[in-house]
Amino acid sequence: MAVELFQDFALTGLFLLIGYALRSKIKLFQKLYIPAAVLGGIVGLLLGPEVLGKVSPVYLELSEYIGNLAMPLLAIVFSTQFIGAKFDKKIIGHSMSTCILNCGTACLQVFLGLAIILFCQTIDEVPLGFGLMPFSGFYGEHGIGALAASVYESLGHWTADIALSVGNTFATFGMLFGITFGIIVINIAARRGLILQDAGMQSMSEEDMSGFIPEEKRTAAVQMVTKNDAINPVAFQMAIIGSMLIVSYWLLDYLVLIPGFSGSAITIPCIFVGIAVAVIGKKTNLGRYLDKKSLTNTSGAALEFLIASSVASTKLSIFVTYGFELALLTVVILACTAFYVLFFGRMWHKENWVENSLGTFGLATGVLATGFLLIRVADPNTETTAATNLAIGNSISTLTVQMYMLMAMPTIIVNAPNVAIATCAIGLVVFTVGGCIGQRLRKRSSADRNMREKQTPCPCGGESVFG
């Protein structure tokens, strides 16, 4: 199996290169901002047994063990997610609107998914767990569905391979829709004067569109914490990641013994270990050994390979079995997500609501990077705090609602479906109402502050500094 996995990794690298070549040369892909990993995955799918293999004896095929790559790659992504994150009272305060919008969107997607599948069960045989997979793909990312899929299979609810293929299909649909619709919103907002006039695709440089950086503009992707004659600096950071992962696997051995955590995946202890390393590094001198650039780029590389391999290994047979459910959930959930985020984003964000809302929209339809991409297109000069708000808001919502939906919800869906639906409905109401109340309190606080400023006596004897 080790040889097959190594070959899968190498073949996925080839798909990524082809995807990048397509992105860098074809204007349509540049204008749609389709990532090279998605393009490479589609190429792998077309050249694989699901398409080319149907008409030709010669095709490229990932091995049957390709699914085993998902969890290790996800472990790298989750373990490094919080390294270098900054949490202070002021930043968190500005990010709470984004966090609440993230949480409300997550509850909306899971509630709609489960409610629609309950309806579909009256006309077709489909497992209720299907309703969680749009969230795993839209709000999560490629490969995230493996968390729910493993639980479903262990409980005899659904086959893991099919569940993962469903989740990856939703992830592909969501990412393509999120980027395309997001760019449309940005261009409309720019024309209406809701964001900077130089925002939109016209603000993107040639290197932004093609993804190629000229030699004179290149910067280091890593910082050398160690000398090469002692240990290669990249190898040192990878050793840190490896150490975090092995501790996470040790922790998992004990975590699964706790009631309620028996079906836990490696990503849960990875989060705990990652946060512990981030805190220890910040409080002690050990932090000087951590290179955020190296760790972030290693995590990004893992995510690229995860996306490409997930798309390439999608089973097209699921469209025959679940074509109606895939189409219905995709259209309804993505449409409702767009409406919810833009409607309440405009209401809850005190300023720069378009930029802040697009961050959540990108996150809820693709990956965190999609949210940052849309913010960058809408705010090319970084004149707003939308990117910071998304980073902090996502960290909080990931540790709370997203982890609950991914880790606990699959088991609840199988054992207590009514509780699962009720929990999502209550969460949706709580976060929506909470966001509205928070907006009114901020508005009232701002009005009171303005009133106090107007009534402040002037030191020179006047009635007011504004009088």
For each residue, the residues with C-beta under 8 A, 3 or more apart:
1: 4 5 65 68
2: 5 6
3: 6 7
4: 1 7 8 63 64 65
5: 1 2 8 9 63 65 66 68 69
6: 2 3 9 10
7: 3 4 10 11 63
8: 4 5 11 12 62 63 65 66 69 309
9: 5 6 12 13 69 305
10: 6 7 13 14
11: 7 8 14 15 44 60 62
12: 8 9 15 16 40 44 62 305 308 309 312
13: 9 10 16 17 305
14: 10 11 17 18
15: 11 12 18 19 40 41 43 44 308 309 312
16: 12 13 19 20 36 37 40 304 305 308
17: 13 14 20 21 40
18: 14 15 21 22 39 40 43
19: 15 16 22 23 35 36 37 38 39 40 41 42 43 308
20: 16 17 23 24 36 39 40 211
21: 17 18 24 25
22: 18 19 25 26 29 36 39 43
23: 19 20 26 29 30 34 35 36 39 210 211
24: 20 21 30 210 211 212
25: 21 22 210
26: 22 23 29 30
27: 30 31 209
28: 31 32
29: 22 23 26 32 34 39
30: 23 24 26 27 33 209 210
31: 27 28 183 201 209
32: 28 29 176 179 180 183
33: 30 179 183 373 377
34: 23 29 38 39 176 179
35: 19 23 38 39 175 307 369
36: 16 19 20 22 23 39 40 211 304
37: 16 19 40 41 303 304 305 307 308 311
38: 19 34 35 41 42 172 175 176 307 308 311
39: 18 19 20 22 23 29 34 35 36 42 43
40: 12 15 16 17 18 19 20 36 37 43 44 308 311 312
41: 15 19 37 38 44 45 142 172 307 308 309 310 311 312 314
42: 19 38 39 45 46 172 311 312
43: 15 18 19 22 39 40 46 47 312
44: 11 12 15 40 41 47 48 60 62 308 309 311 312 313
45: 41 42 48 50 51 311 312 313 314 316
46: 42 43 51 52
47: 43 44 51 52 59 60
48: 44 45 51 52 53 59 60 61 62 312 313
49: 52 53 54 59 61
50: 45 53 54 314 315 316 317
51: 45 46 47 48 54 316
52: 46 47 48 49 55 56 58 59 60
53: 48 49 50 56 59 61
54: 49 50 51
55: 52
56: 52 53 59
57:
58: 52
59: 47 48 49 52 53 56
60: 11 44 47 48 52
61: 48 49 53
62: 8 11 12 44 48 66 309 312 313
63: 4 5 7 8 66
64: 4
65: 1 4 5 8 68 69
66: 5 8 62 63 69 309 313
67: 70 146 160 161 164 313
68: 1 5 65 71 72
69: 5 8 9 65 66 72 73 305 306 309
70: 67 73 74 143 146 164 306 309 310
71: 68 74 75 146 265 266 267
72: 68 69 75 76 245 266
73: 69 70 76 77 143 302 303 305 306
74: 70 71 77 78 143 144 146 147 265 266 267 302 306
75: 71 72 78 79 245 248 266 267 270
76: 72 73 79 80 241 245 298 299 302
77: 73 74 80 81 299 302 303 306
78: 74 75 81 267 270 271 274
79: 75 76 241 244 245 248 270 271 273 274
80: 76 77 83 241 244 274 295 296 298 299
81: 77 78 85 271 274 299 395 398
82: 85 271 274 275 278 395
83: 80 274 277 278 281 290 292 295 296
84: 278 290 292 295 296
85: 81 82 278 391 392 395
86: 91 392
87: 91 92 392 395
88: 91 92
89: 92 93
90: 93 94
91: 86 87 88 94 95 388 392
92: 87 88 89 95 96 392 396
93: 89 90 96
94: 90 91 97 385 388 389 392
95: 91 92 98 99 388 389 390 391 392 393 396
96: 92 93 99 100 393 438
97: 94 100 101 348 349 350 356 389 393 435 438 439
98: 95 101 102 349 356 359 360 389 390 392 393 394
99: 95 96 102 103 392 393 394 396 397
100: 96 97 103 104 348 431 434 435 438
101: 97 98 104 105 341 344 345 348 356 357 360 393 435
102: 98 99 105 106 360 363 364 393 394 397 401 402
103: 99 100 106 107 397 400 401 427 431
104: 100 101 107 108 340 344 427 428 431 432 435
105: 101 102 108 109 139 337 340 341 360 364
106: 102 103 109 110 135 139 364 397 401 402 405 427
107: 103 104 110 111 401 424 425 427 428 431
108: 104 105 111 112 336 337 340 428
109: 105 106 112 113 134 135 138 139 333 337 364
110: 106 107 113 114 131 132 135 405 409 424
111: 107 108 114 115 421 424 425 427 428
112: 108 109 115 116 134 329 332 333 336
113: 109 110 116 117 130 131 132 133 134 135 329 333
114: 110 111 117 118 128 131 132 413 417 420 421 424
115: 111 112 118 119 131 421
116: 112 113 119 120 131 325 328 329 332 333
117: 113 114 120 121 126 127 128 130 131 325 329
118: 114 115 121 122 128 131 421
119: 115 116 122
120: 116 117 123 124 126 130 324 325 328
121: 117 118 124 125 126 128
122: 118 119
123: 120
124: 120 121 324 325
125: 121
126: 117 120 121 130 322 325
127: 117 130 152 157 158
128: 114 117 118 121 131 413 414 417
129: 132 133 148 152 157 158 163 410 413 414
130: 113 117 120 126 127 133 158 163 166 322 325 329
131: 110 113 114 115 116 117 118 128 134 329 413
132: 110 113 114 129 135 136 148 405 409 410 413
133: 113 129 130 136 137 145 148 163 166 167 170
134: 109 112 113 131 137 138 170 174 329 330 333
135: 106 109 110 113 132 138 139 140 405
136: 132 133 139 140 144 145 147 148 167 170 171 406
137: 133 134 140 141 142 144 145 167 168 169 170 171 172 173 174
138: 109 134 135 170 171 174 333 334 337 364 365 366
139: 105 106 109 135 136 363 364 402 405
140: 135 136 137 144 145 167 171 402 406
141: 137 144 171 303 306 307 366 367
142: 41 137 168 171 172 306 307 310 311
143: 70 73 74 146 164 168 306 307 310
144: 74 136 137 140 141 147 167 171 406
145: 133 136 137 140 148 149 163 164 166 167 168 170 171
146: 67 70 71 74 143 149 150 160 164 167 265
147: 74 136 144 150 151 265 267 406 407 410
148: 129 132 133 136 145 151 152 163 167 406 409 410
149: 145 146 152 153 158 160 161 163 164 167
150: 146 147 153 154 160 263 265
151: 147 148 154 155 157 263 410 411 414
152: 127 129 148 149 155 157 158 159 160 163 410 414
153: 149 150 156 157 158 159 160 163
154: 150 151 263
155: 151 152 263 411 414 415
156: 153
157: 127 129 151 152 153 413 414
158: 127 129 130 149 152 153 162 163
159: 152 153 162 163
160: 67 146 149 150 152 153 163 164
161: 67 149 164 165 315
162: 158 159 165 166 315 318 321
163: 129 130 133 145 148 149 152 153 158 159 160 166 167
164: 67 70 143 145 146 149 160 161 167 168 310
165: 161 162 168 169 313 314 315 318
166: 130 133 145 162 163 169 170 318 322 326
167: 133 136 137 140 144 145 146 148 149 163 164 170 171
168: 137 142 143 145 164 165 171 172 310 311 313 314
169: 137 165 166 172 173 314 318 326
170: 133 134 136 137 138 145 166 167 173 174 326 329 330
171: 136 137 138 140 141 142 144 145 167 168 174 175 307 310 366
172: 38 41 42 137 142 168 169 175 176 311 314
173: 137 169 170 176 177 330 334
174: 134 137 138 170 171 177 178 330 334 365 366
175: 35 38 171 172 178 179 365 366 367 370
176: 32 34 38 172 173 179 180
177: 173 174 180 181 334 365
178: 174 175 181 182 361 362 364 365 366 370 374
179: 32 33 34 175 176 182 183 362 366 370 373 374
180: 32 176 177 183 184
181: 177 178 184 185 338 361 365
182: 178 179 185 186 358 361 362 365 370 374 377
183: 31 32 33 179 180 186 187 200 201 374 377
184: 180 181 187 188
185: 181 182 188 189 342 354 358 361
186: 182 183 189 190 195 199 200 354 358 374 377 378
187: 183 184 190 191 200 201
188: 184 185 191 192
189: 185 186 192 194 195 199 354 378
190: 186 187 193 194 195 196 197 198 199 200
191: 187 188
192: 188 189
193: 190 197
194: 189 190 354
195: 186 189 190 199 352 354 355 378 379
196: 190 199 203 378 379 380 381 383
197: 190 193
198: 190 202 203 380 381
199: 186 189 190 195 196 203 377 378 379 380
200: 183 186 187 190 203 377 378
201: 31 183 187 204 377
202: 198
203: 196 198 199 200 377 380
204: 201 208 209 377 380
205: 208 209
206: 209 210
207: 210 211 212 213 214 217
208: 204 205 211
209: 27 30 31 204 205 206
210: 23 24 25 30 206 207
211: 20 23 24 36 207 208
212: 24 207
213: 207 217 218
214: 207 217 218
215: 218
216:
217: 207 213 214
218: 213 214 215
219:
220: 223 293
221: 293 294 297
222: 233 234 237 291 293 294 297
223: 220 233 291 293 294
224: 227 233
225: 233 236 237 288 289 290 291 294
226: 230 231 232 233 236
227: 224 230 231 233
228: 231 232 233
229:
230: 226 227
231: 226 227 228 235 236 239
232: 226 228 235 236
233: 222 223 224 225 226 227 228 236 237 291 294
234: 222 237 238 294
235: 231 232 238 239
236: 225 226 231 232 233 239 240 289
237: 222 225 233 234 240 241 290 291 294 295 298
238: 234 235 241 242 298
239: 231 235 236 242 243
240: 236 237 243 244 277 289 290 295
241: 76 79 80 237 238 244 245 295 298
242: 238 239 245 246
243: 239 240 246 247
244: 79 80 240 241 247 248 270 273 274 277
245: 72 75 76 79 241 242 248 249 266 270
246: 242 243 249 250
247: 243 244 250 251 269 273
248: 75 79 244 245 251 252 266 269 270 272 273
249: 245 246 252 253 266 269
250: 246 247 253 254
251: 247 248 254 255 269 272 273
252: 248 249 255 256 264 266 268 269
253: 249 250 256 257
254: 250 251 257 258
255: 251 252 258 261 264 268 269
256: 252 253 261 262 263 264
257: 253 254 261 262
258: 254 255 261 262
259: 262
260: 408
261: 255 256 257 258 264 268
262: 256 257 258 259
263: 150 151 154 155 256 410 411
264: 252 255 256 261 268 269 407
265: 71 74 146 147 150 268 407
266: 71 72 74 75 245 248 249 252 269 270
267: 71 74 75 78 147 270 271 406 407
268: 252 255 261 264 265 271 272 403 407
269: 247 248 249 251 252 255 264 266 272 273
270: 75 78 79 244 245 248 266 267 273 274
271: 78 79 81 82 267 268 274 275 399 403
272: 248 251 268 269 275 276
273: 79 244 247 248 251 269 270 276 277
274: 78 79 80 81 82 83 244 270 271 277 278
275: 82 271 272 278 279
276: 272 273 279 280
277: 83 240 244 273 274 280 281 290
278: 82 83 84 85 274 275 281 282
279: 275 276 282 283
280: 276 277 283 284 286 287
281: 83 277 278 284 286 287 289 290
282: 278 279 287
283: 279 280 287
284: 280 281 287
285: 288
286: 280 281 289 290
287: 280 281 282 283 284 290
288: 225 285
289: 225 236 240 281 286
290: 83 84 225 237 240 277 281 286 287 295
291: 222 223 225 233 237 294 295
292: 83 84 295 296
293: 220 221 222 223 296 297
294: 221 222 223 225 233 234 237 291 297 298
295: 80 83 84 237 240 241 290 291 292 298 299
296: 80 83 84 292 293 299 300
297: 221 222 293 294 300 301
298: 76 80 237 238 241 294 295 301 302
299: 76 77 80 81 295 296 302 303
300: 296 297 303 304 369
301: 297 298 304 305
302: 73 74 76 77 298 299 305 306
303: 37 73 77 141 299 300 306 307 367 369
304: 16 36 37 300 301 307 308
305: 9 12 13 16 37 69 73 301 302 308 309
306: 69 70 73 74 77 141 142 143 302 303 309 310
307: 35 37 38 41 141 142 143 171 303 304 310 311
308: 12 15 16 19 37 38 40 41 44 304 305 311 312
309: 8 12 15 41 44 62 66 69 70 305 306 312 313
310: 41 70 142 143 164 168 171 306 307 313 314
311: 37 38 40 41 42 44 45 142 168 172 307 308 314
312: 12 15 40 41 42 43 44 45 48 62 308 309
313: 44 45 48 62 66 67 165 168 309 310
314: 41 45 50 165 168 169 172 310 311 318
315: 50 161 162 165 318
316: 45 50 51 319 320
317: 50 320 321
318: 162 165 166 169 314 315 321 322 326
319: 316 322 323 326
320: 316 317 323
321: 162 317 318
322: 126 130 166 318 319 325 326
323: 319 320 326 327
324: 120 124 327 328
325: 116 117 120 124 126 130 322 328 329
326: 166 169 170 318 319 322 323 329 330
327: 323 324 330 331
328: 116 120 324 325 331 332
329: 112 113 116 117 130 131 134 170 325 326 332 333
330: 134 170 173 174 326 327 333 334
331: 327 328 334 335
332: 112 116 328 329 335 336
333: 109 112 113 116 134 138 329 330 336 337
334: 138 173 174 177 330 331 337 338 365
335: 331 332 338 339
336: 108 112 332 333 339 340
337: 105 108 109 138 333 334 340 341 361 364 365
338: 181 334 335 341 342 361
339: 335 336 342 343
340: 104 105 108 336 337 343 344
341: 101 105 337 338 344 345 357 360 361 364
342: 185 338 339 345 346 357 361
343: 339 340 346 347
344: 101 104 340 341 347 348 432 435 436
345: 101 341 342 348 349 353 354 356 357 360 361
346: 342 343 349 353 354 357
347: 343 344 435 436 439
348: 97 100 101 344 345 353 435 436 438 439
349: 97 98 345 346 352 353 356 357
350: 97 439 442 446
351: 384
352: 195 349 355 356 379 384 385 386
353: 345 346 348 349 356 357
354: 185 186 189 194 195 345 346 357 358 378
355: 195 352 358 359 375 378 379 384 386
356: 97 98 101 345 349 352 353 359 360 384 386 389 390
357: 101 341 342 345 346 349 353 354 360 361
358: 182 185 186 354 355 361 362 371 374 375 378 386
359: 98 355 356 362 363 371 372 374 375 386 387 389 390 393
360: 98 101 102 105 341 345 356 357 363 364 371 390 393
361: 178 181 182 185 337 338 341 342 345 357 358 364 365 371 374
362: 178 179 182 358 359 365 366 368 370 371 372 373 374 375
363: 102 139 359 360 366 367 368 370 371 390 394
364: 102 105 106 109 138 139 178 337 341 360 361
365: 138 174 175 177 178 181 182 334 337 361 362 370
366: 138 141 171 174 175 178 179 362 363 369 370 371
367: 141 175 303 363 370 371
368: 362 363 371 372 390 394
369: 35 300 303 366 372 373
370: 175 178 179 182 362 363 365 366 367 373 374
371: 358 359 360 361 362 363 366 367 368 374 375 390 394
372: 359 362 368 369 375 376 387 390
373: 33 179 362 369 370 376 377
374: 178 179 182 183 186 358 359 361 362 370 371 377 378
375: 355 358 359 362 371 372 378 379 384 386 387 390
376: 372 373 379 380 387
377: 33 182 183 186 199 200 201 203 204 373 374 380
378: 186 189 195 196 199 200 354 355 358 374 375 386
379: 195 196 199 352 355 375 376 382 383 384 386 387
380: 196 198 199 203 204 376 377
381: 196 198
382: 379 387
383: 196 379
384: 351 352 355 356 375 379 387
385: 94 352 388 389
386: 352 355 356 358 359 375 378 379 389 390
387: 359 372 375 376 379 382 384 390 391
388: 91 94 95 385 391 392
389: 94 95 97 98 356 359 385 386 392 393
390: 95 98 356 359 360 363 368 371 372 375 386 387 393 394
391: 85 95 387 388 394 395
392: 85 86 87 91 92 94 95 98 99 388 389 395 396
393: 95 96 97 98 99 101 102 359 360 389 390 396 397
394: 98 99 102 363 368 371 390 391 397 398
395: 81 82 85 87 391 392 398 399
396: 92 95 99 392 393 399 400
397: 99 102 103 106 393 394 400 401 402
398: 81 394 395 402 403
399: 271 395 396 402 403
400: 103 396 397 403 404
401: 102 103 106 107 397 404 405 427
402: 102 106 139 140 397 398 399 405 406
403: 268 271 398 399 400 406 407
404: 400 401 407 408 409
405: 106 110 132 135 139 401 402 408 409
406: 136 140 144 147 148 267 402 403 409 410
407: 147 264 265 267 268 403 404 410
408: 260 404 405 411 412
409: 110 132 148 404 405 406 412 413 420 423
410: 129 132 147 148 151 152 263 406 407 413 414
411: 151 155 263 408 414 415
412: 408 409 415 416 417 419 420 423
413: 114 128 129 131 132 157 409 410 416 417 420
414: 128 129 151 152 155 157 410 411 417
415: 155 411 412
416: 412 413 419 420
417: 114 128 412 413 414 420 421
418: 421 422
419: 412 416 422 423
420: 114 409 412 413 416 417 423 424
421: 111 114 115 118 417 418 424 425
422: 418 419 425 426
423: 409 412 419 420 426 427
424: 107 110 111 114 420 421 427 428
425: 107 111 421 422 428 429
426: 422 423 429 430
427: 103 104 106 107 111 401 423 424 430 431
428: 104 107 108 111 424 425 431 432
429: 425 426 432 433
430: 426 427 433 434
431: 100 103 104 107 427 428 434 435
432: 104 344 428 429 435 436
433: 429 430 436 437
434: 100 430 431 437 438
435: 97 100 101 104 344 347 348 431 432 438 439
436: 344 347 348 432 433 439 440
437: 433 434 440 441
438: 96 97 100 348 434 435 441 442
439: 97 347 348 350 435 436 442 443
440: 436 437 443 444
441: 437 438 444 445
442: 350 438 439 445 446
443: 439 440 446 447
444: 440 441 447 448
445: 441 442 448 449
446: 350 442 443 449 450
447: 443 444 450 451
448: 444 445 451 452
449: 445 446 452 453
450: 446 447 453 454
451: 447 448 454 455
452: 448 449 455 456
453: 449 450 456 465 466
454: 450 451 464 466 467
455: 451 452 464
456: 452 453 464 465
457: 462 463 464
458: 461 462 463 464 465 467
459:
460:
461: 458
462: 457 458 465 467
463: 457 458 467
464: 454 455 456 457 458 467
465: 453 456 458 462
466: 453 454
467: 454 458 462 463 464
